[in-house]
Amino acid sequence: MQESFDSNILGAGGKALMICSTGGHLTELLRIESRIGAHEDSLWVTFDTEQSRQQLAGRRVHHLPYVGPRDLKGTIFALPTLRRLLQREKFDAAISTGAAIATAALPLARLHGVPSTYVESVCRVRGPSATGRMLARMRGVDVRTQHPSWAKGRWGTHPSILADYRSEQRGVKSDPLRVFITLGTIRGYRFDSIIDAFLATGMANEDTVWQLGDTDRLDSLPGSVNRYLSPDEFAAAAADADVVVTHAGVGTLLELLGMGIFPIQAVRRATRYEHVDDHQLQIAELVNGSGIGIAVEGPDLTEKTIRLAASRRIVDGLTVGQESLAMAGA
């Protein structure tokens, strides 16, 4: 198991300002929080979604209006609120995993004397995101990557949040397989290629569950078809499935790994108008290289891939280690 994140990101029991977008950014920052031992008075700043309300239940939270990827206007609009929070409370550290909101929050926190750290998403295998590049040019903000292969200049390193996961064999499920297809919740982008590829396998049936997001095909698919599922509904659908096929988003990946699910991740491509850029290719490279799932191009999903995923599961070494420590101290 990896060593804990560097203690200089936050002193033991320190009060942190944890700020990020929802989705994968929030899921990654929660994983980081589990390692650094932030004080219960720490404040989370993110968007008001079902995900944030559920995953941050019991924590102190301040909700911001939604700020989209590369949304300069929304980022500027958030500045007065961020300034008031920093004037009202004292923090020992400000920590973010992005996205655009980090470009406002971390430099502002540093101006208020708060040590500020940006941890680049684990999906950025080859280099930093646009947010990371901007923050690396801002004096006083500590920037870190989870991939030592490109750590240079101002970029320090942190252990990968994926390092504790491993896959193992499980019993092969019998036909028909129950498949959960979840395409993410990003606004403005369809993902028809993965739907068409799955339908072509002939494995879609009345037990198939779909979460389509902005891919509007609600009336043309077999099974239980939904535009969005609540976090509880998502978890139930994933737990009940023999196989989960998802877009290659890091937030969904982390959630499924945490449930012990060996996922199939389908890559959204900008050239197919499925995303703003091709960063999901980096997630695919990471997943396939570490053996914690199977990543494929959307049109390349096959029955063979689905059956292979049905035969494996995920073990979380961090959780196992924490449970062992708890038992030892009981």
N, C-alpha and C positions, 0 to 999 in steps of 0.2 A: 504494500500500500504506500502511496506517496506521502512524503512529509507534509506537515501543515503549511499553509501559506505563510510567507514571511511575516514575522511578528511586527515589522515596522509599518505594515499597512494599517494596523490598529493595535494599540496596546491592549493587554489582557483586560477584558471587561470594559473597554472603552465605548463611548457613545458615538455612534456613526450616523451620518446622513447617507442613506442608501438610495440612490436615485437612478432610474432607468425607465425605458419604455417597457410595455408589457410584451407578451410572447416570449421568445427565446431569451431576450435580454433579462427579463425578470426571473426566469427559471435558472439561468446561469448565476445571477447574483444571489439567489437563494442558496444555491449550492456553495457559493463562496462563503456566505454567512454561516453555514453549518460548520465551517472550518475555523473561523476567526474569533468566535465567541463574543460577538457584540453585546453590549448592555441592553437590557430590556427597554430602556428609554430611548434607544435608537429610533430614528424616524425614517420611514420609507416614503419616497415621493415618486409616484407613477400615475398611470391613467386609471380611471374608474371603469373596470371591466369585470365580468364574472370571474375571470381567472384571478385578477388581483384581489377581489373581495374574498375569494375562497383561500388562495394560497397565503395571503397575508392576514388571515383571521387571527385575532389576538395580538397583533402588532400595532404600533402607532403608525398611522398612514395619513398622508396628505395627498389628495387627488388633484392632478392637473388636467386641463383640457387636452384632448388628444393632439399629439405632435407627430406628423407622419415622417417617413424617411426623407431626408434632405429638405425638410419643411422650414425654410428660413423664417418666414413670417410667424409660424407657430412657435418657433424657438424664441424669437424676440419677444413675443407676447407673454411668454412664461417668465421672463426676467424679473418683473416687479414682484411676483409672488415668491420667487426664489430668494430675492433680496430680503423680503420681509421675514421669511423663515430663518435666514442666517442672522438677521439682526435680533430676532426674538429669542433664539436659543444658541447655546454654545455646543460645538461638536468637536470631538477628538480627531475625526477623520471624515472625509467625503469620498465615497466609493461609487463608481458607476461601471456598467458594462455597455453603455450606449442606449439608444443610438443618438439621434440629433440633439436630444435634450441634454446630453452630456457636454456638448460644446458650449452650452450656456452655464450649466450648473457648476462644473468643476473649476473653470477659471474664476467664476464669481466667488466660490467657496474659498479659493486660494487668496483672493483679495481681502477676504474677511479673516485671514490668518488660519484657515483650516487646511491641514495637509490633505492633498487631493490625489486620488489614484484612479486611473482608468485601466481596466483589464479588458483587453481586446477579446472578442468572441472566439471561442474555440474553433468555430467554423472558418476562421481566417487563417488558413494553413500556409499560404504563400506570402502574405504581407498584410498590412493594416487596411482597415476599411477607410472610407472617406472621413468618418468621425475620428478614427485613430490618427490619420495623417494631420488633420487640423489640430488635434490636441498635442501632438508631438512637437508642433511649432510654437506652443504656448508655454512660456517660461513658468516654471514652478509646478506644473502638473506632471505627476509621475505616470509614465505609460508602460504597460507590461503586456507581453504576449504569452500565450500558453504553448508556443512552439519555439523552442530554442534555435531552430534552424534559421530563423530570420531575425533573431534578437541582435541588434547592433545599434550603434549610436546611442540615442536616448532610450532605446527600448530595453527594459529589463525583462525578466521572466517570472512566470508563476507556473506551478504544476498544473497539468491539464485536469479539468473537471471530469474528464472521461477516463482518467487513468485507473480508476478503481473497478471499472466494469469488465467482466469477462463473460464469454458465452460457453454453454455446455449443452450436450445432447439431452433430449427428452424423448418420451414416447411419441411415436408418429401417430397423428390423429387419423381417424377413419373418415371416409367420405359420407356425406358431402361436407367439405370444410366450411366453417363459418368465418367469413372475411369481413373485416371492418376497413372501409376506405375513407380516409380523412385527409382532406386537401388543404387544410389550413384556413386561416381567417383573414389573410391579407386582402385589402380592399382594392378593387379595380383590376384584378387579374384572374382570368379563367385558367383551368387546368384540364382541358378536354383530352389531352393525349393519354393521360393515365387511365381515364375512364374508358376510352376506346380500346386501349390495350387489355384492360381487365375483361371487358365484355368479349373480346376476341378469344380469350382463354376458354370460354364456355363455362366458367366456374361461378358466375353470378347466379344467385337463386333467391328464394324468398327469405332466407336467413341472412343475406348480405345487408350490412348497415353502411349507410353513406352519410358523410358530412361534407357538403359541397362548397360551402363558403360562397364566393361570387360566381361559381360555375353553375349557371342557371339551367339545370336539366331535371328539375324536380319531378316532372310528369313522365319521364321517359325511361326510368330505371327500375329494375326489380328490387324487391326487399323494402327495408325501412329507409326512406330517403328524407334527409334533413338538410336545411341550409346551415344551421348552426346548432350545436349541442351545448348544454351547460357543462361546466367542469365535471359535475357528478354524472351526468349522462354520458359524457365522453369516457370517463373512467370505467363506467359500467359496460359500455360497448366494447372497450378495449379488453377488459378482463374476461368478457364472455366470448371473445373471438378466438379462433384457432390461429389466425394470421391477421396482422395489422399492416396495411399498406398506407403510407403517409407521404406527404411531400417532404423534401429534404430540409426541413427547418429544425434548427437546433433545439428550440423549446419543446416541440413535440417529441423529438428524439430523447431528450432528457426525461421527459415525463414517462415515456414508454419504457426506457431502461430502468427507471425507478420502480416500475411495476413488474419488472422481471420479463419484459416482452422483447423478443428478438425481432426487430422491425424490418420491413422492406421500405426503403426510402426512395421515392421517385423524384428525380431532379427537375425542378422548374427551370426553364431556359428563357432568357430574354429574347432570343431569336425566334421563339415560338410565342412571344408576347405573354409569357407566363409569370414574369417577374421583372423587377427594375434592372437587375443585372444577373450575372451567372455565378454569384458566390455559392450557390448550392452545390456547384461542382466540387468545391473545396470540402464541403461537408461529406459528399459522396466519397471522395478520396480518403478522408479520415475514417469513415465508417468501414469501408472495405479494407483499409490497411490494418485496422485494429481488430477486425473480426467481430464487432459488436452489432452487426446487422448486415443487410445486403442493400447496396445502393445501385439503382439502375436509371437510365434515361427513361422518361415517361413512356415513350412508345415501345420500349424494349421489355416490358414486364411479360413474363411467361409463366405457364403452369408449373414448369420445373422449378423456377425461383420460388413460387408460392409454396410448393410442397417442401422445399428445403427449409424455408423459414418456419414452417409448421413443426419441424423436427428439432428446433433449438430454443433455448431460453437464456436469460441473462441473470447473473449473480452480481450483486453490488458489494464489493469488498469493504467500502467505507461503512456501510450499514452493519455488515457482519462484525467489523472491528469495534464499532460503537456498542453493539449488543454484547460483545465479549467483555468490554470494559465495564459495562453496567452490571453484568452478572458477577464479575470479580469484586465489584465494590458493594454488592448486596449483602 
